[in-house]
Amino acid sequence: MGPSSGSNATTSGNSSRVSPQVLDRVIETIKNQPEMANVTFQVKTQWQNGDGFKITSTGKDFQIGGQTIKRREAFTVVSDFPDELGGMSKAPTVCEICMATINSCISQTIIAYATMMGIQLDSIRIETEGDVDIRGFTGVSERVRPGAQELRIDIHLDSKTASNEQLQKLYELGKRFSPSMDTLTHGTTIKTTYDRI
């Protein structure tokens, strides 16, 4: 995960409620057992006739090092289109969820590094805008890609005790090691299959 963990923070002095000891254990485990670094998440997405553009995704269990981990609670994520684009405005668009995902991932990355480095953070605020030319999604223009043309991410870190240099370092680490940021900027392999239900 970048800089060595060797936390200076203690659970009692760490108001983020993230345990430096747990992070240290995770890092030591994956150093000694690299296969435990392989995590596989699973999401099931469904749509039913009559739902318009409303899509429901759920997930619960995941795998670490080939072992299934039973989460305490399942999660549900719903997406929709706004009324103005033919939806029912019952949930955020996938583009908004994507922006929330990258914001959350950068935040979690910064929190992890702040915890490992013993830096006290008071708050993180990330504001993101994304531009999508829907001529690509609708097939109106072959020259416009369906994905977002640009995301503008404005990251704000607040700390009463951290130096400007420490906050700048956390900002850089958040951008560099965020899995979502890496996936969106460098791409990934996507394999699809099709089956009639």
SVG drawing of the C-alpha trace seen along z (x, -y; Angstrom):
<svg xmlns="http://www.w3.org/2000/svg" viewBox="-45 -24 53 44">
<polyline fill="none" stroke="black" stroke-width="0.4" points="0.0,0.0 2.9,-2.4 4.7,-3.9 5.4,-1.3 2.5,-1.1 4.3,-1.5 1.4,-3.5 2.1,-6.3 -1.6,-6.7 -3.3,-4.9 -6.9,-3.9 -7.5,-6.2 -6.0,-9.2 -7.6,-8.4 -11.0,-10.0 -11.6,-8.5 -12.6,-5.2 -10.2,-3.4 -7.9,-1.0 -4.3,-1.4 -3.7,2.0 -6.1,3.6 -4.4,1.9 -1.0,2.9 -2.2,6.6 -3.6,6.4 -0.4,5.1 1.7,7.6 -0.6,10.4 -0.3,9.5 3.5,9.0 3.8,12.6 1.0,14.2 0.7,12.4 -2.3,14.6 -4.3,12.9 -4.1,9.6 -6.4,11.0 -10.0,9.8 -13.0,10.5 -16.2,8.6 -19.5,9.6 -22.5,7.6 -25.8,8.8 -27.8,6.3 -31.4,6.8 -34.1,5.0 -37.8,6.0 -40.3,4.9 -42.2,1.9 -39.2,0.4 -38.4,-2.0 -34.7,-2.9 -34.6,-1.9 -31.9,0.7 -31.2,2.5 -27.8,3.9 -27.2,6.0 -24.2,7.6 -23.1,9.2 -20.3,11.8 -16.9,11.4 -13.6,13.4 -10.2,12.8 -7.4,15.2 -10.0,17.6 -11.9,17.7 -15.6,16.5 -16.2,13.8 -19.7,13.5 -20.6,9.8 -22.9,8.9 -25.3,7.0 -26.1,6.9 -26.1,3.7 -28.4,2.3 -27.6,-0.4 -30.3,-1.8 -29.8,-3.8 -32.3,-5.6 -32.5,-8.4 -34.0,-11.8 -37.5,-12.6 -35.9,-14.9 -34.1,-11.8 -37.1,-9.5 -36.6,-8.1 -38.5,-8.4 -35.9,-10.3 -36.0,-7.6 -32.2,-7.4 -29.0,-8.8 -27.7,-8.1 -24.9,-5.7 -22.7,-8.6 -23.4,-10.2 -22.9,-6.8 -19.5,-6.6 -18.5,-10.0 -19.7,-9.1 -17.6,-5.9 -14.4,-7.6 -15.0,-10.3 -15.5,-7.6 -12.6,-5.6 -10.2,-8.6 -11.6,-9.4 -11.1,-5.9 -7.5,-5.8 -6.7,-9.1 -8.2,-7.9 -6.1,-4.7 -2.9,-6.5 -3.7,-9.2 -4.3,-6.4 -1.1,-4.5 1.0,-7.7 -0.6,-8.9 -2.0,-12.1 -5.2,-13.4 -7.8,-14.4 -11.0,-16.3 -12.8,-16.1 -12.7,-15.3 -15.0,-16.9 -14.8,-16.0 -16.8,-17.8 -16.9,-16.3 -18.5,-17.3 -18.7,-15.0 -19.5,-15.8 -21.3,-13.3 -22.4,-13.9 -25.4,-11.6 -25.1,-11.5 -22.6,-8.7 -24.9,-6.7 -27.9,-7.1 -25.9,-6.2 -26.8,-9.6 -23.1,-10.2 -20.5,-7.6 -17.8,-10.2 -18.8,-10.7 -17.8,-8.0 -20.6,-6.9 -18.5,-7.5 -17.8,-10.7 -15.6,-13.1 -14.1,-14.6 -14.4,-14.4 -13.3,-17.4 -12.5,-16.4 -11.9,-19.0 -10.5,-17.6 -10.7,-19.5 -8.8,-18.1 -9.2,-19.7 -7.0,-19.1 -6.3,-21.3 -3.0,-19.5 -1.6,-18.4 0.9,-20.5 0.3,-21.7 3.0,-19.2 1.2,-16.3 -2.1,-17.2 -0.5,-17.6 1.1,-14.2 -2.3,-12.6 -3.8,-14.3 -1.1,-12.8 -1.4,-9.3 -5.2,-9.4 -4.9,-10.1 -2.1,-7.6 -3.4,-4.6 -7.2,-4.9 -8.4,-1.7 -11.3,-3.5 -9.1,-6.3 -6.6,-3.8 -9.4,-1.7 -10.9,-4.8 -7.7,-6.3 -5.8,-3.2 -8.7,-0.9 -9.2,2.8 -10.0,6.0 -13.7,6.7 -14.9,10.1 -18.6,10.6 -20.8,13.6 -24.4,13.8 -27.1,16.3 -30.9,16.3 -32.8,16.6"/>
</svg>
